[in-house]
């Protein structure tokens, strides 16, 4: 079992991955519009690792909403995002 200290260290190390994750998300979107779920599947990451990075990129003015589409896996309507060139 991990100690509280180890879990804190692990959480901090996960934060250092954020800039590279943003870059990965932006790289996927530079190939064309995609939903959060599509980005997550492309990068082989959990969805929660992508949604926050997309929001950060939107807030930074690097990504914007492109439209809506049906997700091929869930069949639900989802927002698609595009990189602002």
C-alpha positions as CSV (number, residue, x, y, z in Angstrom):
1,X,0.0,0.0,0.0
2,X,1.2,3.5,-0.8
3,X,1.8,6.0,1.9
4,X,0.1,9.4,1.7
5,X,3.4,10.9,0.9
6,X,3.9,8.6,-2.1
7,X,0.5,9.4,-3.5
8,X,1.3,13.1,-3.2
9,X,4.5,12.5,-5.1
10,X,2.6,10.6,-7.8
11,X,0.0,13.3,-8.1
12,X,2.7,16.0,-8.5
13,X,4.5,14.0,-11.2
14,X,1.2,13.6,-13.0
15,X,0.9,17.4,-13.1
16,X,4.3,17.7,-14.8
17,X,2.7,15.7,-17.7
18,X,0.1,18.4,-18.4
19,X,2.1,20.5,-20.9
20,X,3.1,17.4,-22.9
21,X,-0.5,16.2,-22.8
22,X,-1.7,19.5,-24.1
23,X,0.8,19.2,-26.9
24,X,-0.4,15.7,-27.7
25,X,-4.1,16.8,-27.8
26,X,-3.2,19.8,-30.0
27,X,-1.2,17.5,-32.4
28,X,-4.3,15.3,-32.8
29,X,-6.5,18.3,-33.5
30,X,-4.0,19.7,-36.0
31,X,-4.9,16.7,-38.2
32,X,-8.6,17.7,-38.1
33,X,-11.6,18.1,-35.9
34,X,-12.2,15.5,-33.2
35,X,-14.2,14.9,-30.1
36,X,-12.8,14.4,-26.6
37,X,-13.5,10.7,-26.8
38,X,-11.8,10.4,-30.3
39,X,-8.8,12.3,-28.9
40,X,-8.6,9.9,-25.9
41,X,-8.9,6.8,-28.1
42,X,-6.2,8.2,-30.5
43,X,-3.8,8.9,-27.7
44,X,-4.8,5.7,-25.7
45,X,-5.6,7.8,-22.7
46,X,-8.5,7.9,-20.3
47,X,-11.2,10.5,-21.2
48,X,-10.6,12.5,-18.1
49,X,-6.9,13.0,-19.1
50,X,-8.1,14.7,-22.3
51,X,-11.1,16.8,-21.3
52,X,-9.2,19.1,-19.0
53,X,-6.4,19.6,-21.6
54,X,-9.0,20.5,-24.3
55,X,-10.5,23.1,-21.9
56,X,-7.1,24.6,-21.2
57,X,-6.4,24.8,-25.0
58,X,-9.8,26.5,-25.5
59,X,-9.1,29.0,-22.7
60,X,-5.7,29.7,-24.3
61,X,-7.3,30.4,-27.6
62,X,-5.6,27.5,-29.4
63,X,-8.7,25.3,-29.9
64,X,-12.4,26.1,-30.6
65,X,-15.6,24.2,-31.0
66,X,-16.0,22.9,-34.5
67,X,-19.5,21.3,-34.4
68,X,-21.3,18.2,-33.2
69,X,-21.3,14.6,-34.4
70,X,-22.4,11.2,-33.3
71,X,-19.7,9.3,-31.5
72,X,-19.2,6.0,-33.3
73,X,-18.8,4.0,-30.1
74,X,-21.6,5.5,-27.9
75,X,-24.0,6.8,-30.5
76,X,-24.3,10.0,-28.6
77,X,-24.0,13.5,-30.0
78,X,-20.7,15.0,-28.9
79,X,-18.8,18.3,-29.4
80,X,-16.0,18.2,-31.9
81,X,-13.0,20.6,-31.5
82,X,-10.6,22.1,-34.0
83,X,-7.2,23.6,-33.7
84,X,-7.0,27.3,-34.5
85,X,-4.3,27.7,-37.1
